[in-house]
Amino acid sequence: EAGVAQSPRYKIIEKRQSVAFWCNPISGHATLYWYQQILGQGPKLLIQFQNNGVVDDSQLPKDRFSAERLKGVDSTLKIQPAKLEDSAVYLCASSLVRRTSGRVSSYNEQFFGPGTRLTVL
Amino acid sequence: QKEVEQNSGPLSVPEGAIASLNCTYSDRVSQSFFWYRQYSGKSPELIMSIYSNGDKEDGRFTAQLNKASQYVSLLIRDSQPSDSATYLCAVRGNYGQNFVFGPGTRLSVLP
């Protein structure tokens, strides 16, 4: 089974420039997440999609960040314009959520892609 | 705002010893708990998931959950240098709720 794919793996831009990241989740995974991981910290959720709908974008800086998942499969995350503090690894993850008789099942683990390391100069 | 706390470490243990990693969480209604391992420069990799109070064992790894104390731990038996990594604790509420990650604990296993 193919894992979560992300591109590019590395990106260096200057502040105020724009950048976009792409993610293709594991086939059949309805839930897709974008995380920002700053060096030395745990991943911070930016946005969560369920199919092509947004479940949670409360921590997404909407003045500069945007994300879409138009067909419910792959997704793009854009930063425009970038700031120095946006330097981080951007991780995409996906999960297959299944409920059984109203209870949480064991199928809600999420699997991460390799990430995109962004450096803003 | 849900919070997940971990000691940042580094936690150093000799090869062959038991490494004990701890995590506390603030949201009492949390349902699912995960441990991820992250090598330097790599993405997180799922090690264990636990949903019920008690212990869950998988090879050299044992996850322990105590919902009353809002505490989850990971024990690594017979620690190996290859276990040296950052271990991330993640917590999730009910269906549809997002994952909240702790800051991670850096483990160093000394040969």
gemmi code that builds the backbone of each chain (N, CA, C; Angstrom):
import gemmi

chains = {
    "A": [
        ("GLU", (0.866, -1.203, 0.000), (0.000, 0.000, 0.000), (0.886, 1.231, 0.000)),
        ("ALA", (0.643, 2.137, -0.956), (1.430, 3.356, -1.031), (1.087, 4.245, 0.156)),
        ("GLY", (2.109, 4.984, 0.625), (1.905, 5.878, 1.756), (1.430, 7.239, 1.305)),
        ("VAL", (1.459, 8.184, 2.231), (1.085, 9.571, 1.940), (2.223, 10.212, 1.150)),
        ("ALA", (1.879, 10.824, 0.040), (2.879, 11.471, -0.807), (2.807, 12.978, -0.639)),
        ("GLN", (3.975, 13.605, -0.605), (4.042, 15.055, -0.503), (5.111, 15.584, -1.458)),
        ("SER", (4.870, 16.781, -1.952), (5.895, 17.456, -2.747), (5.711, 18.961, -2.621)),
        ("PRO", (6.783, 19.741, -2.764), (8.166, 19.259, -2.855), (8.668, 18.802, -1.496)),
        ("ARG", (9.831, 18.233, -1.432), (10.408, 17.828, -0.153), (11.091, 18.998, 0.536)),
        ("TYR", (11.632, 19.901, -0.251), (12.324, 21.061, 0.290), (11.950, 22.290, -0.543)),
        ("LYS", (11.879, 23.430, 0.157), (11.587, 24.682, -0.551), (12.243, 25.824, 0.212)),
        ("ILE", (12.959, 26.651, -0.529), (13.565, 27.847, 0.047), (12.999, 29.052, -0.695)),
        ("ILE", (12.435, 29.978, 0.047), (11.879, 31.184, -0.561), (12.271, 32.395, 0.282)),
        ("GLU", (12.055, 33.562, -0.274), (12.284, 34.782, 0.477), (10.954, 35.247, 1.063)),
        ("LYS", (11.065, 35.986, 2.153), (9.850, 36.489, 2.790), (9.053, 37.319, 1.794)),
        ("ARG", (7.757, 37.244, 1.961), (6.760, 37.910, 1.129), (6.479, 37.155, -0.169)),
        ("GLN", (7.257, 36.096, -0.448), (6.934, 35.277, -1.610), (5.816, 34.295, -1.277)),
        ("SER", (5.312, 33.631, -2.304), (4.258, 32.637, -2.142), (4.829, 31.244, -2.344)),
        ("VAL", (4.148, 30.275, -1.720), (4.597, 28.890, -1.863), (3.372, 27.978, -1.748)),
        ("ALA", (3.448, 26.837, -2.407), (2.348, 25.871, -2.331), (2.909, 24.480, -2.137)),
        ("PHE", (2.203, 23.699, -1.337), (2.586, 22.318, -1.056), (1.449, 21.405, -1.501)),
        ("TRP", (1.826, 20.209, -1.920), (0.837, 19.251, -2.410), (0.889, 17.965, -1.590)),
        ("CYS", (-0.260, 17.355, -1.400), (-0.349, 16.111, -0.652), (-1.340, 15.170, -1.309)),
        ("ASN", (-0.949, 13.907, -1.418), (-1.858, 12.859, -1.867), (-1.960, 11.810, -0.774)),
        ("PRO", (-3.132, 11.634, -0.169), (-3.249, 10.734, 0.985), (-3.258, 9.267, 0.554)),
        ("ILE", (-3.253, 8.405, 1.528), (-3.391, 6.979, 1.275), (-4.770, 6.731, 0.650)),
        ("SER", (-4.801, 5.875, -0.350), (-6.043, 5.608, -1.069), (-7.147, 5.160, -0.109)),
        ("GLY", (-8.290, 5.828, -0.219), (-9.427, 5.455, 0.613), (-9.518, 6.198, 1.929)),
        ("HIS", (-8.492, 6.945, 2.281), (-8.522, 7.708, 3.533), (-9.314, 8.990, 3.327)),
        ("ALA", (-10.417, 9.100, 4.043), (-11.285, 10.256, 3.868), (-10.774, 11.490, 4.601)),
        ("THR", (-10.015, 11.271, 5.651), (-9.579, 12.398, 6.484), (-8.146, 12.777, 6.146)),
        ("LEU", (-7.929, 14.052, 5.955), (-6.601, 14.562, 5.605), (-6.282, 15.733, 6.513)),
        ("TYR", (-5.041, 15.763, 6.979), (-4.588, 16.784, 7.919), (-3.351, 17.477, 7.361)),
        ("TRP", (-3.258, 18.752, 7.630), (-2.017, 19.499, 7.428), (-1.522, 19.978, 8.800)),
        ("TYR", (-0.245, 19.691, 9.056), (0.387, 20.118, 10.296), (1.593, 21.003, 9.985)),
        ("GLN", (1.885, 21.880, 10.920), (3.126, 22.651, 10.901), (3.977, 22.184, 12.071)),
        ("GLN", (5.212, 21.803, 11.789), (6.102, 21.395, 12.881), (7.341, 22.281, 12.858)),
        ("ILE", (7.425, 23.129, 13.852), (8.592, 23.978, 14.030), (9.649, 23.170, 14.766)),
        ("LEU", (10.900, 23.401, 14.440), (12.012, 22.642, 15.009), (11.923, 22.602, 16.534)),
        ("GLY", (11.968, 21.389, 17.084), (11.943, 21.224, 18.532), (10.554, 21.184, 19.141)),
        ("GLN", (9.537, 21.271, 18.315), (8.164, 21.250, 18.810), (7.389, 20.087, 18.195)),
        ("GLY", (6.239, 19.777, 18.806), (5.363, 18.773, 18.218), (4.574, 19.360, 17.062)),
        ("PRO", (4.004, 18.510, 16.226), (3.192, 19.003, 15.109), (1.978, 19.784, 15.614)),
        ("LYS", (1.671, 20.876, 14.936), (0.496, 21.680, 15.254), (-0.472, 21.605, 14.091)),
        ("LEU", (-1.709, 21.188, 14.386), (-2.694, 21.066, 13.322), (-3.033, 22.423, 12.729)),
        ("LEU", (-2.976, 22.492, 11.394), (-3.410, 23.694, 10.692), (-4.837, 23.545, 10.196)),
        ("ILE", (-5.120, 22.411, 9.562), (-6.444, 22.205, 8.997), (-6.703, 20.715, 8.851)),
        ("GLN", (-7.963, 20.341, 9.046), (-8.401, 18.959, 8.895), (-9.564, 18.908, 7.926)),
        ("PHE", (-9.468, 18.030, 6.943), (-10.538, 17.816, 5.970), (-11.179, 16.451, 6.207)),
        ("GLN", (-12.477, 16.387, 6.018), (-13.187, 15.124, 5.926), (-13.781, 15.114, 4.526)),
        ("ASN", (-13.260, 14.228, 3.672), (-13.547, 14.277, 2.239), (-13.161, 15.668, 1.725)),
        ("ASN", (-14.054, 16.431, 1.130), (-13.655, 17.749, 0.638), (-14.160, 18.879, 1.531)),
        ("GLY", (-14.653, 18.542, 2.717), (-15.135, 19.546, 3.650), (-14.161, 19.792, 4.775)),
        ("VAL", (-14.124, 21.043, 5.262), (-13.238, 21.410, 6.359), (-13.889, 21.057, 7.691)),
        ("VAL", (-13.176, 20.274, 8.515), (-13.662, 19.906, 9.842), (-13.156, 20.889, 10.888)),
        ("ASP", (-11.884, 21.285, 10.749), (-11.281, 22.178, 11.741), (-10.190, 22.988, 11.068)),
        ("ASP", (-10.328, 24.275, 11.085), (-9.256, 25.163, 10.600), (-9.018, 26.285, 11.605)),
        ("SER", (-9.299, 25.992, 12.875), (-9.229, 27.026, 13.904), (-7.824, 27.570, 14.121)),
        ("GLN", (-6.794, 26.788, 13.799), (-5.428, 27.252, 14.009), (-4.735, 27.636, 12.698)),
        ("LEU", (-5.485, 27.753, 11.651), (-4.917, 28.159, 10.362), (-4.882, 29.690, 10.290)),
        ("PRO", (-3.707, 30.282, 10.086), (-3.636, 31.757, 9.947), (-4.243, 32.176, 8.614)),
        ("LYS", (-5.504, 32.464, 8.623), (-6.252, 32.604, 7.380), (-5.892, 33.854, 6.585)),
        ("ASP", (-5.171, 34.768, 7.220), (-4.763, 35.955, 6.467), (-3.677, 35.623, 5.449)),
        ("ARG", (-2.989, 34.494, 5.664), (-1.893, 34.167, 4.754), (-1.895, 32.715, 4.284)),
        ("PHE", (-2.571, 31.858, 5.014), (-2.598, 30.435, 4.683), (-3.965, 30.076, 4.101)),
        ("SER", (-3.928, 29.196, 3.100), (-5.172, 28.653, 2.560), (-4.932, 27.200, 2.171)),
        ("ALA", (-5.994, 26.430, 2.178), (-5.879, 25.022, 1.805), (-7.162, 24.597, 1.129)),
        ("GLU", (-7.027, 23.646, 0.229), (-8.207, 23.119, -0.432), (-8.045, 21.640, -0.739)),
        ("ARG", (-9.169, 20.985, -0.868), (-9.197, 19.560, -1.202), (-10.442, 19.363, -2.060)),
        ("LEU", (-10.355, 19.848, -3.271), (-11.536, 20.030, -4.097), (-12.266, 18.732, -4.432)),
        ("LYS", (-11.552, 17.679, -4.729), (-12.198, 16.435, -5.147), (-12.170, 15.384, -4.040)),
        ("GLY", (-11.811, 15.823, -2.835), (-11.821, 14.887, -1.728), (-10.680, 13.899, -1.726)),
        ("VAL", (-9.670, 14.155, -2.565), (-8.517, 13.241, -2.583), (-7.267, 14.033, -2.210)),
        ("ASP", (-6.554, 14.558, -3.225), (-5.335, 15.290, -2.897), (-5.666, 16.708, -2.450)),
        ("SER", (-4.657, 17.349, -1.876), (-4.864, 18.655, -1.256), (-3.662, 19.544, -1.499)),
        ("THR", (-3.898, 20.842, -1.493), (-2.809, 21.812, -1.558), (-2.919, 22.783, -0.389)),
        ("LEU", (-1.772, 23.178, 0.126), (-1.662, 24.183, 1.175), (-0.821, 25.322, 0.612)),
        ("LYS", (-1.323, 26.539, 0.736), (-0.625, 27.692, 0.188), (-0.337, 28.712, 1.278)),
        ("ILE", (0.808, 29.353, 1.142), (1.171, 30.447, 2.029), (1.456, 31.665, 1.147)),
        ("GLN", (0.744, 32.757, 1.447), (0.907, 33.956, 0.630), (0.507, 35.186, 1.430)),
        ("PRO", (1.434, 36.077, 1.791), (2.884, 35.993, 1.607), (3.540, 35.300, 2.794)),
        ("ALA", (4.697, 34.719, 2.551), (5.399, 34.000, 3.612), (6.135, 34.965, 4.545)),
        ("LYS", (6.239, 34.555, 5.803), (7.010, 35.284, 6.807), (8.135, 34.393, 7.303)),
        ("LEU", (9.097, 35.022, 7.948), (10.247, 34.266, 8.467), (9.784, 33.155, 9.408)),
        ("GLU", (8.765, 33.460, 10.244), (8.315, 32.480, 11.244), (7.560, 31.294, 10.634)),
        ("ASP", (7.345, 31.325, 9.322), (6.711, 30.181, 8.663), (7.711, 29.069, 8.356)),
        ("SER", (8.978, 29.314, 8.611), (9.991, 28.275, 8.399), (9.683, 27.097, 9.313)),
        ("ALA", (9.457, 25.956, 8.716), (9.013, 24.781, 9.468), (8.934, 23.604, 8.501)),
        ("VAL", (8.614, 22.457, 9.047), (8.254, 21.304, 8.209), (6.740, 21.229, 8.154)),
        ("TYR", (6.220, 21.097, 6.961), (4.766, 20.987, 6.785), (4.447, 19.532, 6.478)),
        ("LEU", (3.712, 18.945, 7.392), (3.387, 17.522, 7.324), (1.948, 17.324, 6.899)),
        ("CYS", (1.758, 16.389, 6.009), (0.416, 15.972, 5.633), (0.198, 14.572, 6.203)),
        ("ALA", (-0.983, 14.324, 6.709), (-1.314, 13.007, 7.248), (-2.721, 12.632, 6.806)),
        ("SER", (-2.997, 11.348, 6.793), (-4.356, 10.912, 6.469), (-4.762, 9.783, 7.398)),
        ("SER", (-6.043, 9.618, 7.544), (-6.552, 8.531, 8.373), (-7.854, 8.015, 7.819)),
        ("LEU", (-8.110, 6.757, 8.163), (-9.350, 6.091, 7.785), (-10.152, 5.948, 9.060)),
        ("VAL", (-11.266, 6.615, 9.161), (-12.054, 6.596, 10.386), (-13.252, 5.698, 10.185)),
        ("ARG", (-13.416, 4.785, 11.110), (-14.560, 3.882, 11.023), (-15.206, 3.781, 12.397)),
        ("ARG", (-16.484, 3.972, 12.447), (-17.219, 3.836, 13.700), (-17.978, 2.525, 13.683)),
        ("THR", (-17.969, 1.863, 14.802), (-18.718, 0.610, 14.922), (-19.684, 0.751, 16.084)),
        ("SER", (-20.930, 0.675, 15.806), (-21.973, 0.760, 16.834), (-21.833, 2.023, 17.669)),
        ("GLY", (-21.442, 3.121, 17.026), (-21.366, 4.396, 17.713), (-20.109, 4.589, 18.538)),
        ("ARG", (-19.205, 3.631, 18.543), (-17.988, 3.773, 19.341), (-16.787, 3.968, 18.414)),
        ("VAL", (-15.785, 4.614, 18.927), (-14.572, 4.813, 18.148), (-13.893, 3.468, 17.923)),
        ("SER", (-13.528, 3.197, 16.695), (-12.866, 1.937, 16.387), (-11.355, 2.124, 16.388)),
        ("SER", (-10.674, 1.100, 16.010), (-9.212, 1.172, 16.004), (-8.689, 1.708, 14.684)),
        ("TYR", (-9.552, 2.169, 13.817), (-9.090, 2.576, 12.511), (-8.919, 4.084, 12.396)),
        ("ASN", (-8.590, 4.772, 13.490), (-8.428, 6.209, 13.349), (-6.994, 6.658, 13.546)),
        ("GLU", (-6.048, 5.720, 13.423), (-4.659, 6.151, 13.442), (-4.385, 6.979, 12.194)),
        ("GLN", (-3.499, 7.952, 12.328), (-3.137, 8.738, 11.154), (-1.719, 8.417, 10.735)),
        ("PHE", (-1.498, 8.511, 9.438), (-0.219, 8.175, 8.848), (0.328, 9.405, 8.139)),
        ("PHE", (1.601, 9.661, 8.364), (2.215, 10.884, 7.880), (2.978, 10.685, 6.583)),
        ("GLY", (2.995, 11.731, 5.779), (3.877, 11.796, 4.637), (5.264, 12.234, 5.061)),
        ("PRO", (6.204, 12.320, 4.121), (7.598, 12.667, 4.461), (7.787, 14.133, 4.849)),
        ("GLY", (6.820, 14.980, 4.537), (6.913, 16.391, 4.912), (7.616, 17.242, 3.866)),
        ("THR", (7.356, 18.539, 3.963), (8.055, 19.531, 3.145), (8.756, 20.495, 4.087)),
        ("ARG", (10.059, 20.581, 3.938), (10.820, 21.508, 4.787), (10.884, 22.859, 4.097)),
        ("LEU", (10.269, 23.863, 4.726), (10.231, 25.223, 4.165), (11.203, 26.108, 4.924)),
        ("THR", (12.047, 26.789, 4.183), (12.932, 27.794, 4.746), (12.581, 29.140, 4.132)),
        ("VAL", (12.256, 30.098, 4.985), (11.930, 31.450, 4.528), (13.080, 32.366, 4.926)),
        ("LEU", (13.698, 32.986, 3.930), (14.873, 33.842, 4.174), (14.493, 35.320, 4.216)),
    ],
    "B": [
        ("GLN", (-8.931, 24.971, 25.268), (-7.834, 24.515, 24.417), (-7.212, 23.266, 25.042)),
        ("LYS", (-7.259, 22.173, 24.291), (-6.695, 20.934, 24.807), (-5.183, 21.038, 24.841)),
        ("GLU", (-4.582, 20.471, 25.907), (-3.137, 20.496, 26.025), (-2.612, 19.102, 26.292)),
        ("VAL", (-1.449, 18.837, 25.742), (-0.746, 17.581, 25.971), (0.666, 17.940, 26.393)),
        ("GLU", (1.084, 17.404, 27.525), (2.384, 17.760, 28.059), (3.306, 16.546, 28.140)),
        ("GLN", (4.559, 16.782, 27.837), (5.598, 15.767, 27.956), (6.865, 16.434, 28.437)),
        ("ASN", (7.708, 15.676, 29.121), (9.035, 16.183, 29.449), (9.860, 16.216, 28.171)),
        ("SER", (10.528, 17.335, 27.932), (11.244, 17.476, 26.663), (12.511, 16.637, 26.601)),
        ("GLY", (13.008, 16.260, 27.796), (14.236, 15.477, 27.832), (15.460, 16.372, 27.633)),
        ("PRO", (16.605, 15.807, 27.208), (16.692, 14.426, 26.754), (16.682, 13.422, 27.911)),
        ("LEU", (16.083, 12.276, 27.633), (16.090, 11.160, 28.552), (17.159, 10.194, 28.063)),
        ("SER", (18.139, 9.955, 28.913), (19.230, 9.064, 28.530), (19.149, 7.775, 29.332)),
        ("VAL", (19.191, 6.653, 28.621), (19.187, 5.349, 29.280), (20.270, 4.488, 28.645)),
        ("PRO", (20.857, 3.566, 29.416), (21.856, 2.669, 28.827), (21.190, 1.586, 27.993)),
        ("GLU", (21.911, 1.073, 27.042), (21.406, -0.005, 26.201), (20.977, -1.187, 27.064)),
        ("GLY", (19.798, -1.729, 26.738), (19.272, -2.864, 27.494), (18.359, -2.478, 28.644)),
        ("ALA", (18.338, -1.219, 29.001), (17.496, -0.763, 30.109), (16.069, -0.496, 29.630)),
        ("ILE", (15.205, -0.203, 30.593), (13.821, 0.180, 30.271), (13.732, 1.704, 30.209)),
        ("ALA", (13.192, 2.202, 29.106), (12.950, 3.640, 28.976), (11.481, 3.895, 29.274)),
        ("SER", (11.208, 4.891, 30.089), (9.835, 5.225, 30.477), (9.510, 6.651, 30.045)),
        ("LEU", (8.526, 6.778, 29.202), (8.138, 8.077, 28.662), (6.723, 8.403, 29.128)),
        ("ASN", (6.521, 9.630, 29.566), (5.249, 9.998, 30.177), (4.557, 11.129, 29.446)),
        ("CYS", (3.238, 11.158, 29.581), (2.426, 12.159, 28.883), (1.176, 12.421, 29.715)),
        ("THR", (0.833, 13.681, 29.891), (-0.421, 14.029, 30.543), (-1.244, 14.893, 29.604)),
        ("TYR", (-2.565, 14.829, 29.755), (-3.434, 15.577, 28.859), (-4.516, 16.268, 29.666)),
        ("SER", (-5.041, 17.346, 29.118), (-5.954, 18.187, 29.888), (-7.430, 17.887, 29.637)),
        ("ASP", (-7.749, 17.357, 28.457), (-9.155, 17.168, 28.094), (-9.655, 15.823, 28.611)),
        ("ARG", (-10.530, 15.872, 29.591), (-10.983, 14.654, 30.261), (-11.772, 13.726, 29.339)),
        ("VAL", (-12.356, 14.270, 28.262), (-13.174, 13.431, 27.380), (-12.364, 12.788, 26.253)),
        ("SER", (-11.047, 12.916, 26.307), (-10.202, 12.310, 25.280), (-10.430, 10.813, 25.234)),
        ("GLN", (-10.432, 10.269, 24.008), (-10.792, 8.864, 23.818), (-9.660, 8.002, 23.285)),
        ("SER", (-8.799, 8.612, 22.468), (-7.781, 7.834, 21.762), (-6.415, 8.427, 22.038)),
        ("PHE", (-5.436, 7.525, 22.181), (-4.102, 7.968, 22.597), (-3.069, 7.239, 21.747)),
        ("PHE", (-2.079, 7.984, 21.318), (-1.116, 7.436, 20.366), (0.296, 7.833, 20.767)),
        ("TRP", (1.210, 6.941, 20.469), (2.632, 7.247, 20.582), (3.261, 7.162, 19.197)),
        ("TYR", (3.972, 8.224, 18.834), (4.696, 8.279, 17.576), (6.183, 8.412, 17.866)),
        ("ARG", (6.981, 7.808, 17.015), (8.437, 7.954, 17.065), (8.847, 8.816, 15.879)),
        ("GLN", (9.737, 9.758, 16.137), (10.209, 10.638, 15.067), (11.722, 10.720, 15.115)),
        ("TYR", (12.354, 10.151, 14.101), (13.798, 10.286, 13.963), (14.093, 11.673, 13.405)),
        ("SER", (15.279, 12.147, 13.701), (15.686, 13.479, 13.258), (15.579, 13.603, 11.741)),
        ("GLY", (14.857, 14.615, 11.290), (14.708, 14.852, 9.861), (13.672, 13.991, 9.177)),
        ("LYS", (12.963, 13.174, 9.954), (11.948, 12.285, 9.384), (10.569, 12.660, 9.913)),
        ("SER", (9.549, 12.058, 9.337), (8.187, 12.325, 9.788), (7.802, 11.354, 10.896)),
        ("PRO", (6.788, 11.691, 11.687), (6.369, 10.797, 12.777), (5.875, 9.453, 12.249)),
        ("GLU", (6.169, 8.427, 13.029), (5.799, 7.061, 12.672), (5.023, 6.470, 13.847)),
        ("LEU", (3.843, 5.940, 13.587), (3.012, 5.400, 14.655), (3.645, 4.152, 15.276)),
        ("ILE", (3.730, 4.149, 16.606), (4.236, 2.978, 17.327), (3.096, 2.227, 17.993)),
        ("MET", (2.278, 2.967, 18.750), (1.249, 2.315, 19.553), (0.011, 3.193, 19.590)),
        ("SER", (-1.130, 2.544, 19.700), (-2.377, 3.248, 19.993), (-3.032, 2.538, 21.172)),
        ("ILE", (-3.725, 3.287, 22.002), (-4.409, 2.688, 23.148), (-5.692, 3.444, 23.401)),
        ("TYR", (-6.752, 2.722, 23.731), (-8.070, 3.337, 23.849), (-8.731, 3.058, 25.203)),
        ("SER", (-8.265, 2.006, 25.896), (-8.886, 1.615, 27.166), (-7.870, 1.675, 28.281)),
        ("ASN", (-8.351, 1.887, 29.486), (-7.473, 1.881, 30.652), (-6.714, 0.562, 30.755)),
        ("GLY", (-5.470, 0.667, 31.220), (-4.681, -0.535, 31.401), (-3.448, -0.519, 30.527)),
        ("ASP", (-2.921, -1.701, 30.290), (-1.690, -1.865, 29.520), (-1.985, -2.491, 28.164)),
        ("LYS", (-1.178, -2.107, 27.193), (-1.219, -2.731, 25.875), (0.212, -2.978, 25.441)),
        ("GLU", (0.513, -4.222, 25.127), (1.888, -4.595, 24.807), (2.014, -4.941, 23.330)),
        ("ASP", (3.132, -4.532, 22.747), (3.444, -4.875, 21.353), (4.953, -4.993, 21.247)),
        ("GLY", (5.440, -6.236, 21.298), (6.875, -6.450, 21.242), (7.558, -5.841, 22.449)),
        ("ARG", (8.540, -4.992, 22.209), (9.263, -4.364, 23.322), (8.545, -3.140, 23.886)),
        ("PHE", (7.448, -2.765, 23.282), (6.727, -1.565, 23.683), (5.479, -1.897, 24.490)),
        ("THR", (5.265, -1.135, 25.564), (4.041, -1.234, 26.340), (3.483, 0.155, 26.573)),
        ("ALA", (2.231, 0.353, 26.173), (1.547, 1.608, 26.459), (0.649, 1.408, 27.672)),
        ("GLN", (0.605, 2.393, 28.539), (-0.219, 2.337, 29.737), (-1.124, 3.565, 29.762)),
        ("LEU", (-2.394, 3.351, 30.046), (-3.354, 4.442, 30.055), (-4.108, 4.463, 31.373)),
        ("ASN", (-4.212, 5.643, 31.960), (-4.998, 5.848, 33.177), (-5.840, 7.102, 32.948)),
        ("LYS", (-7.087, 6.901, 32.540), (-7.947, 8.030, 32.198), (-8.321, 8.856, 33.420)),
        ("ALA", (-8.422, 8.214, 34.581), (-8.767, 8.954, 35.794), (-7.683, 9.968, 36.135)),
        ("SER", (-6.444, 9.584, 35.906), (-5.317, 10.481, 36.182), (-4.915, 11.280, 34.942)),
        ("GLN", (-5.573, 11.024, 33.807), (-5.277, 11.713, 32.548), (-3.797, 11.572, 32.210)),
        ("TYR", (-3.376, 10.334, 32.167), (-1.955, 10.015, 32.059), (-1.796, 8.821, 31.122)),
        ("VAL", (-0.834, 8.940, 30.224), (-0.505, 7.818, 29.349), (1.013, 7.718, 29.280)),
        ("SER", (1.519, 6.495, 29.268), (2.965, 6.316, 29.252), (3.348, 5.280, 28.206)),
        ("LEU", (4.629, 5.292, 27.883), (5.191, 4.314, 26.962), (6.455, 3.755, 27.593)),
        ("LEU", (6.504, 2.433, 27.704), (7.695, 1.765, 28.195), (8.363, 1.051, 27.033)),
        ("ILE", (9.669, 1.205, 26.966), (10.445, 0.509, 25.945), (11.411, -0.401, 26.681)),
        ("ARG", (11.200, -1.697, 26.546), (12.077, -2.660, 27.209), (13.276, -2.959, 26.330)),
        ("ASP", (14.380, -3.383, 26.980), (15.599, -3.739, 26.239), (15.933, -2.650, 25.207)),
        ("SER", (16.048, -1.430, 25.682), (16.280, -0.287, 24.789), (17.533, -0.499, 23.935)),
        ("GLN", (17.415, -0.090, 22.684), (18.502, -0.207, 21.729), (18.904, 1.176, 21.231)),
        ("PRO", (20.162, 1.330, 20.804), (20.561, 2.641, 20.249), (19.643, 3.104, 19.124)),
        ("SER", (19.064, 2.156, 18.386), (18.160, 2.516, 17.291), (16.829, 3.094, 17.794)),
        ("ASP", (16.581, 2.994, 19.092), (15.376, 3.604, 19.667), (15.578, 5.098, 19.938)),
        ("SER", (16.807, 5.567, 19.784), (17.090, 6.988, 20.023), (16.319, 7.831, 19.010)),
        ("ALA", (15.418, 8.640, 19.520), (14.518, 9.428, 18.678), (13.703, 10.335, 19.594)),
        ("THR", (12.846, 11.121, 18.991), (11.872, 11.894, 19.762), (10.540, 11.146, 19.737)),
        ("TYR", (9.937, 11.016, 20.915), (8.682, 10.289, 21.036), (7.558, 11.294, 21.299)),
        ("LEU", (6.579, 11.271, 20.423), (5.465, 12.207, 20.482), (4.221, 11.505, 20.998)),
        ("CYS", (3.581, 12.132, 21.955), (2.303, 11.657, 22.471), (1.197, 12.453, 21.757)),
        ("ALA", (0.167, 11.770, 21.293), (-0.949, 12.445, 20.623), (-2.256, 11.971, 21.237)),
        ("VAL", (-3.183, 12.885, 21.355), (-4.456, 12.612, 22.016), (-5.584, 13.076, 21.101)),
        ("ARG", (-6.633, 12.291, 21.079), (-7.777, 12.652, 20.249), (-9.059, 12.456, 21.040)),
        ("GLY", (-10.024, 13.364, 20.807), (-11.315, 13.269, 21.465), (-12.225, 12.318, 20.725)),
        ("ASN", (-13.478, 12.678, 20.671), (-14.442, 11.825, 19.998), (-14.278, 11.888, 18.484)),
        ("TYR", (-15.074, 11.103, 17.797), (-15.056, 11.031, 16.342), (-15.111, 12.428, 15.729)),
        ("GLY", (-14.211, 12.682, 14.811), (-14.188, 13.951, 14.105), (-13.302, 14.987, 14.746)),
        ("GLN", (-12.943, 14.789, 16.004), (-12.090, 15.770, 16.652), (-10.637, 15.560, 16.248)),
        ("ASN", (-9.893, 16.664, 16.306), (-8.540, 16.569, 15.798), (-7.582, 16.006, 16.837)),
        ("PHE", (-6.409, 15.633, 16.351), (-5.330, 15.161, 17.205), (-4.596, 16.366, 17.798)),
        ("VAL", (-4.190, 16.233, 19.052), (-3.334, 17.234, 19.680), (-2.050, 16.524, 20.086)),
        ("PHE", (-0.932, 17.078, 19.638), (0.357, 16.475, 19.920), (1.041, 17.183, 21.077)),
        ("GLY", (1.784, 16.414, 21.843), (2.673, 16.996, 22.824), (3.954, 17.465, 22.151)),
        ("PRO", (4.835, 18.109, 22.909), (6.078, 18.637, 22.330), (7.116, 17.565, 22.037)),
        ("GLY", (6.902, 16.368, 22.589), (7.848, 15.274, 22.357), (8.912, 15.175, 23.436)),
        ("THR", (9.368, 13.952, 23.658), (10.482, 13.671, 24.563), (11.606, 13.060, 23.759)),
        ("ARG", (12.768, 13.653, 23.860), (13.923, 13.124, 23.130), (14.584, 12.028, 23.962)),
        ("LEU", (14.674, 10.851, 23.397), (15.279, 9.696, 24.059), (16.634, 9.407, 23.434)),
        ("SER", (17.612, 9.200, 24.290), (18.939, 8.808, 23.833), (19.316, 7.505, 24.526)),
        ("VAL", (19.556, 6.450, 23.751), (19.969, 5.157, 24.294), (21.465, 5.019, 24.064)),
        ("LEU", (22.191, 4.922, 25.154), (23.649, 4.925, 25.099), (24.199, 3.515, 24.977)),
        ("PRO", (25.079, 3.282, 23.994), (25.636, 1.924, 23.810), (26.508, 1.538, 24.997)),
    ],
}
model = gemmi.Model(1)
for chain_id, residues in chains.items():
    chain = gemmi.Chain(chain_id)
    for i, (resn, *xyz) in enumerate(residues, 1):
        res = gemmi.Residue()
        res.name, res.seqid = resn, gemmi.SeqId(i, " ")
        for name, pos in zip(("N", "CA", "C"), xyz):
            atom = gemmi.Atom()
            atom.name, atom.element = name, gemmi.Element(name[0])
            atom.pos, atom.b_iso = gemmi.Position(*pos), 0.0
            res.add_atom(atom)
        chain.add_residue(res)
    model.add_chain(chain)
structure = gemmi.Structure()
structure.add_model(model)
structure.setup_entities()
